[in-house]
Amino acid sequence: MSKDQIKEFYEQADEYCCFIAENVISADTIPSVMELLMKLYISVMKLPETEPETIASLSEITEAVPIRFAEQIPTTYWEIFDPYADKDPVCGDLTEDLSDIAADLRNGMKEYEAGRFGNAVFEWKFGLNNHWGQHIVDALRALHAARSR
């Protein structure tokens, strides 16, 4: 497992978390958010599949990142949750998408900062496959629509 590759992903995750915490999501910042999300998705796919090195403590819950949107940016949207199931559309929320992505990334970042690189990669890959990966895909579609309005 390449520590340089893991460090690069950590830095991208940190850049994303800082950006969404420090900026208002507006017509001007949507392209940057989309670029950060796409970089995260591409980079995490390149990380190796791994098992955790240690059992992490579940007592610490990552706080939600407050996301601020400009008034003209809608935060709710409609989507088909599972494109392979014949189900009705569901309501999605960009605030939840962007915040959940950051929270999941921060779980892996804490492991990285503690020097548990295998745990960090496991957190990021597990989250990609089971939670925040879907949020990225959903957020990109909604942000693209908002940008194109």
C-alpha positions as CSV (number, residue, x, y, z in Angstrom):
1,M,0.0,0.0,0.0
2,S,1.5,3.3,-1.1
3,K,1.7,5.8,1.7
4,D,2.1,8.6,-0.8
5,Q,-1.2,7.6,-2.4
6,I,-2.9,7.5,1.0
7,K,-1.4,10.8,2.0
8,E,-2.7,12.4,-1.3
9,F,-6.2,11.1,-0.6
10,Y,-6.0,12.4,3.0
11,E,-5.0,15.9,1.6
12,Q,-7.9,15.8,-0.9
13,A,-10.3,14.8,1.9
14,D,-9.0,17.7,4.0
15,E,-9.3,20.1,1.2
16,Y,-13.0,19.1,0.6
17,C,-13.9,19.3,4.3
18,C,-12.2,22.7,4.7
19,F,-13.8,24.1,1.5
20,I,-17.4,23.2,2.4
21,A,-17.0,24.4,6.0
22,E,-15.5,27.7,5.0
23,N,-17.5,28.6,1.8
24,V,-21.1,29.4,1.0
25,I,-22.3,27.0,-1.8
26,S,-23.3,29.4,-4.6
27,A,-23.3,29.6,-8.4
28,D,-19.7,30.7,-8.1
29,T,-18.5,27.9,-5.9
30,I,-20.5,25.0,-7.4
31,P,-17.8,24.2,-10.0
32,S,-15.2,23.9,-7.2
33,V,-17.4,21.7,-5.1
34,M,-18.0,19.4,-8.1
35,E,-14.3,19.3,-8.9
36,L,-13.5,18.3,-5.3
37,L,-16.1,15.6,-5.3
38,M,-14.9,14.1,-8.6
39,K,-11.3,14.1,-7.4
40,L,-12.3,12.3,-4.2
41,Y,-14.3,9.7,-6.2
42,I,-11.5,9.0,-8.6
43,S,-8.8,9.0,-6.0
44,V,-10.6,6.7,-3.5
45,M,-11.2,4.2,-6.3
46,K,-7.4,3.9,-6.7
47,L,-6.9,3.0,-3.1
48,P,-6.4,-0.7,-2.4
49,E,-9.1,-2.8,-0.8
50,T,-7.9,-3.6,2.7
51,E,-9.1,-4.9,6.1
52,P,-8.8,-2.7,9.2
53,E,-5.6,-3.1,11.2
54,T,-7.3,-2.6,14.6
55,I,-10.8,-2.3,15.9
56,A,-11.6,1.4,16.1
57,S,-13.5,2.8,18.9
58,L,-17.1,3.5,18.0
59,S,-17.8,5.8,20.9
60,E,-16.7,8.9,19.0
61,I,-19.3,10.2,16.6
62,T,-18.1,12.7,14.0
63,E,-20.0,16.0,14.2
64,A,-22.0,17.1,11.2
65,V,-20.3,19.8,9.1
66,P,-22.6,22.9,8.8
67,I,-23.1,23.6,5.1
68,R,-24.2,27.1,4.0
69,F,-26.0,27.6,0.7
70,A,-26.8,30.8,-1.2
71,E,-30.5,31.5,-1.4
72,Q,-30.7,30.9,-5.1
73,I,-29.3,27.3,-4.8
74,P,-32.1,24.7,-4.1
75,T,-31.0,22.2,-1.6
76,T,-33.7,19.5,-2.1
77,Y,-34.0,17.5,-5.3
78,W,-35.8,14.4,-6.6
79,E,-34.0,11.3,-7.6
80,I,-34.5,7.6,-8.2
81,F,-32.6,6.1,-5.3
82,D,-32.0,2.7,-6.9
83,P,-31.9,2.9,-10.7
84,Y,-32.4,-0.8,-11.0
85,A,-35.6,-1.0,-8.9
86,D,-39.0,0.1,-10.1
87,K,-39.6,2.6,-7.3
88,D,-41.0,6.1,-6.9
89,P,-38.6,9.0,-6.8
90,V,-37.4,10.1,-3.3
91,C,-36.4,13.5,-2.1
92,G,-32.6,14.1,-1.7
93,D,-30.9,16.9,0.2
94,L,-27.6,18.5,-0.8
95,T,-27.0,19.7,2.7
96,E,-27.1,16.1,4.0
97,D,-25.1,14.8,1.0
98,L,-22.2,17.2,1.5
99,S,-22.2,17.0,5.3
100,D,-22.4,13.2,5.3
101,I,-19.5,13.0,2.8
102,A,-17.4,15.2,5.1
103,A,-18.3,13.2,8.2
104,D,-17.4,9.9,6.6
105,L,-14.1,11.3,5.3
106,R,-13.3,12.7,8.7
107,N,-13.7,9.2,10.2
108,G,-10.9,8.0,8.0
109,M,-8.9,11.2,8.5
110,K,-8.8,10.6,12.3
111,E,-7.4,7.1,11.6
112,Y,-4.8,8.5,9.3
113,E,-3.8,11.2,11.8
114,A,-3.4,8.4,14.5
115,G,-1.0,6.6,12.1
116,R,-3.4,3.8,11.4
117,F,-3.2,4.0,7.6
118,G,-4.8,0.6,6.9
119,N,-7.8,1.7,9.1
120,A,-8.0,5.0,7.3
121,V,-8.1,3.3,3.9
122,F,-10.6,0.8,5.1
123,E,-12.9,3.6,6.5
124,W,-12.7,5.5,3.2
125,K,-13.3,2.5,0.9
126,F,-16.0,1.0,3.1
127,G,-17.8,4.4,3.3
128,L,-17.4,4.8,-0.5
129,N,-19.1,1.4,-1.1
130,N,-21.8,1.8,1.6
131,H,-22.6,5.4,2.2
132,W,-20.7,8.5,1.0
133,G,-20.1,7.2,-2.5
134,Q,-23.9,7.3,-3.2
135,H,-23.9,10.8,-1.7
136,I,-21.2,12.0,-4.1
137,V,-23.1,10.6,-7.1
138,D,-26.4,12.2,-5.9
139,A,-24.7,15.5,-5.1
140,L,-23.0,15.7,-8.5
141,R,-26.3,15.2,-10.3
142,A,-28.0,17.9,-8.2
143,L,-25.1,20.3,-8.4
144,H,-24.9,19.9,-12.2
145,A,-28.6,20.7,-12.5
146,A,-28.2,23.7,-10.2
147,R,-25.2,24.9,-12.2
148,S,-27.0,24.5,-15.5
149,R,-30.1,26.5,-14.5
